[in-house]
Amino acid sequence: MSGTSTDGVDAVLACFDGTSSKVELLGHHHAGFEPELRQALLSLNHAGADELHRASLAANRLCRAYGEVVAALLQASGHVPQSITAMGAHGQTVRHRPGEFDGLGYTLQLINGALLAEMTGIDVVCDFRSRDVAAGGQGAPLVPAFHDALFGRPGRRLAVLNLGGIANLTLLDGAGGVAGFDCGPGNVLLDHWAHRHLGRDHDESGNWASGGQADPALLERMLGDPYFSALPPKSTGRDRFNAEWLVALLDEGSRQRRIASRDVQATLAELTARSATQALALHLPDPDELLLCGGGTFNLDLCNRIASQLPRTKVRSTADAGIPPMQVEAAAFAWLAYRHCQRLAGNCPQVTGARGDRILGCLHPA
């Protein structure tokens, strides 16, 4: 798995039971992206010269990075490629525009599944989102079905908040109902602003933001974006929440006063927390529990902001529920690959808006 944060690759080795409702994680390996690859991927989120050429070469480089992570994971866990049923490889999302332009739109995850199968000697299942979009869905989020299989319990009203580059919510009502959607930016703007002003990939533990003050006027302008009031099914990405979006909102308020860069960081943290908790209040008020996963789980300031806005809900990491937060999404795509191999649907139509259950992904045999 490599996500919208573009911070690197996470791989897990997963063993599923016959019903795909239980998973045993046998290993995990993470590797950060080389700066040149990260920049190549980020640049493809925007229109530019010779995109097809650059995208093809970036996909090859990405798959080589995937292959190195897989090799390291297998070596550390004592497994060989022949013992693996299949690899679920998400690819790197560079455009996500479902439902737009021609009524169908598209979602694009860079990957070269044939190269990855050739390199690793493992069957590769990839391109998970396109089939859901072809069926009229958003293609995202795809993790709620996995969250339900893993964490869902009768009688327990539970939410899962994945704090990746984009934040997404899964809502389990305890009576079999599953809902979910992207609720807004997660780390994407926080990381951008930290890189711009601190020269770092992220704000370690949210320490910089915690020393600032959220600006009420800027926060109001941010939350005024129509995305936040739109009803599900909905999904988003860097296409909407990006540096240009932030600069436009800062410029809009610059006639009144300039906001200190640290206060902007605090406001962005508050935006991530507020957009998630407001969405939760609207669609699953006061759940018994909120599980946090993704890289944002290590941002203590962000987690504290979320917990402070949910006084009647137990907020904790998925690590407390059996899966470390950086392994959940990779495990979800292993689960989707398992479902593909079993000819079982992987999407939740009530989440994505697709016309029905669909088997997700394309297979590249080893």
N, C-alpha and C positions, 0 to 999 in steps of 0.2 A: 504494500500500500504506500502510495505517495500522494499526499493531499494538497489542498489549496494553500496551506502554509508554505509549501515548497521548501521544507527544511531537510528532507531526506526520505529514506526508505525504511519502512518497518516490515519485517517478515516474521510470521509465526508458523510453527509446525503444529498442526491440529489433527486430532483424531476424533471422529464423530461416531455416535452410536447409530443403530439402524433406523432411528426415527428422526435423526438430525436435531433432537431437542437437547442433547447434552454434548459438551465438547470438553476434551482434555487437551490442554496446551502443553506440548512437549519441548518447546523451545522458542526463543525470540532473539532476533538480531536487528540492530539498527545501524545505519550508516548515513551520515550527512552527505548532501550533494556537494560536489566540487563547485566552487564559485562560478566557474565558466558555464557549467551545465545549468545551475540555478538561474543565471542571468538569461541564458538561451531560452529556458522554459518561460520565465516571466515575460520576456519580450514578445512571446507568441500569444500573450493575452490581448495584444493590441494589433491593429492592422499595421503592416510594414512591408518593406520591399522583399521580394523573393521568398514569400512565406512558405510555399510548398517545399522548396529546397531546404530551407532552414528547419521546417517542421520534421521532414523525413530524417535528416541527420540527427536532430535532437531526439527523435524516437529511438534511433539506433543507440545513441549514447545512454539514454535512459534504460534501455533493456540490458545494456552491458552492466550498468550499475545494479539493476535488479539481479542479474545473473551472479554478480559478485556477492551480493547479500545472501542469495539462496545457497551458494557454495559454502559460505561461512557458517550459515545456519545448519546445514547438513553435517558439516565436519564437526561442529561443536556438539551436535546431538547424537552423533554416531550412526547416522542414516546414510543410505546411498540413494541416488536418483531412482533406481528400479523399485524401491520400496514405497515410492510416493504415487498415489493414485492420480493426482492432478494438482496444478498450481493455479490459484485464482489471482490474476494480475490486473489491477485496476487501471493502470496507466495514469498519465498526468492530464488533468482537465485544463484545457487552454481556452475553450469557449463553451458556454452553456446558455443556449437561447431556445429552450423548448417552447412550442406554441407560437413563436414569433414569425414574422415575415410572410410565410406562405400558409399559415395556419397549423403547420406541423412543427417547424423549427428544427433544431438539431442540438446535439450535445457531442463534444469532441474530446476524447481522451487519447493523447498521444501514446502509442505503443506499437511495437512490432512483434506480434505474438509468434509469428513464424521464426523470427530470429531467436526469441527467448526459448522456444522449444528446441531449436537447433543447438543452442548454447548449453542448455541444462540437461537435455535428455529426459525431460518431464513433459507430459501433456499440459498444455496451457489453455486455460479458459479466460477470455478477456472480452472487452467490449460489452460490459454488462448493461449499460444504460440505454443503448440504442433501441433495443426491442421494446422497452417500456414506452419510449418516446414514439416509436412507430405505432403503438397501440393507443396513442393519444394522451400518454402520461407525461409527467415532468421528468422522468428518469431519475428522480431524486426526491427525498432521500431513500436509499435502498436498505438502510440498516434497521428500520423499525421491525421488520419481520424477524430478523436475527435477535434483536433485543427482546422481543416477545418470547421467542423460543428459549432464550437464555435466562431472562429475569422475570418473565411473567408468572404470576401466581394468582389463583382464584381468590377474590376478596381483598387483594392488595392493590390500592391505587398508586401506581408507580410512574415516574417520569425519568427519562434518561436524556441528559444534555451532553451532546458531543461538542466540545469546545475546540474544534479544529480551526482552519483558516476561516471557514464559515461555520456558524453554530447551527446545529439542528436538534430538534426536540422529538423524542418518541413519547407518546402518551398511552399508557395501559390502564384501562379503567377498572380492572379487576373482575369484569364480567365478560371478558372475551373481546372487548372492543379495543382496536389498535388504531391509533392516529399518529400523525407526525408530519413535520415540515421543517424547512430551513427557516429559522426565526430571525436571522440577520448576521452581521459580521461577528466572527469569533476573535481570532488573533490577527486577521489579515491587516487591519488598519493599525492595530497596536504595534505589530512588528514593523510595519512601514515607517511609522513615526519614530520608533526607537532607533531604527537604522539611520534615519535621516538626521536625528539630533544627538544620538549617542554613539553612532558608528558601530552598533552591535546588532546582531540578528534579532534580539528580542530584549524586553525589559525583564531582567532576571527577577523572578518571584513577584513582579509587579512593584518593586521597590521604588522606582522612579515615579510611577503613577500614584503610589500611596502617599507621597509627600506633596502632591498637588491638590488643587481644588477643582472639582468639576464645574464647568461654566454653565449655569442654567439656560442662558439664551442659546448657546451653541447646541446644547443637548436637545432643546426644544426644536431647533431647526433640523437636527439630525433625525429625531423621532417623527418629524413631519413628513419624511419621505413616504410616498404612497405604499411602498412595499410593506411597511409595518402594519398598516391597517387593512391590507388585502387579505381576503379569506383563503384558506387552503382549498385545494392543493396548490402549493407554491414552493419554488426553489430559486436559489440565486447563487451568485459567485462573484469573481473579480470583474465580470462584465459590468456589474452595477456598483458594488462597493469597492472602490479603488481610490488611488491618490487623487485623481481628478475630481471625484465626488467630494472628497474631503476639502480640497483646495477651494472649490466653488462655495462651499458652506462657510469656510473661513473668510473668504473674500466678501461674502454677503454681509458679514458682521463687522468687517474691518473699519467701516465708516464710523461705527460707534466707539470701538476701542480694540486694541491689539490684545490677544490672549497669550499669556506666557506658554512656551512650548510644553512645560511640565503640566500645566493645567489642561492643555489639549489632550495629553496622554491620559490624565485622570478622567476627562470627559469621554474619551473613547472607551475606557474601561467601564465607565458607568453606562455607556450606550450598549455594550455587549450584555452587561448584567440586566439592565432595565428592559431591553427588547425581549430577552429570554423570559424574565419573570412576568412581564406583562402578558406575553403570549400564553404562558402557563396559567395565569389567573383567568384568562378568557376561555381557555379550552379544557383545562383540568384543574379547577381551583383547589388549593390546599391538598395536594396529594400527600399520601402517607410518607413518601420518600422520593428524593431526587438523587439519582446517581450521576456523577460527573465523570466524563472520560475525555480523551484527547489531550493535546499538549497544553491547553489552557488550564488543565487541572493543577499544573505546577505553578501557576500564577496565583500566589496566595492572596494578593490584593483583590483580584477578580473573584476568586472563590468566596472571600469574605463579603464582597459586595452582594453576591448572589444570595448567600445564606442570610444576610441581614434583611433582605427583602422578602424572605420566606420564613417568618418566625414560627409558623405552625407545621413546618415540613422538616423532616430529618434530611439534611444534605450531607452526602458523603461520596467518596470516590468509589468507582467500580472495583478498586483493589479490595475493598472491604466486602464485596460481593463475589470475590473469587477470580477476577480478571484484572490485571494491571491496566491502568487507563490508556497506555500507549499501545496496548495489544488488541483492544476491542475492535477497532475498525479493520485491522488486518485479519482478525479472526472472522469478522463478518463476511469478508470477501472469500476467505477459505470456505465458509459455510455456503456462500452462493455458488462456488465452484462445485462443492459436494452436491448441492441441489441440482445443478446442471447435469452432472454425471448420472444422477438418479432419475433424470427426466422429470424433475419436480419444479413447480413454479417458485420463483424467488422474490417476486414483487408483492407489494400490498396495494391492490387497486384503489382502496379507500384512502391510501396515503398519497399515491402519485397521480391519481385521476385517470389511470389507464382503463381501457374498456373491460379488462378482466385479468385473470391470472395468466402469467407468461413465464416460460422457461427463459432465463436470461443468460446471455453470453454466447461466444463463438469458440469452438474447440480447434486448437492446433495440435494434432497428435505429435508425440515425440518421434 
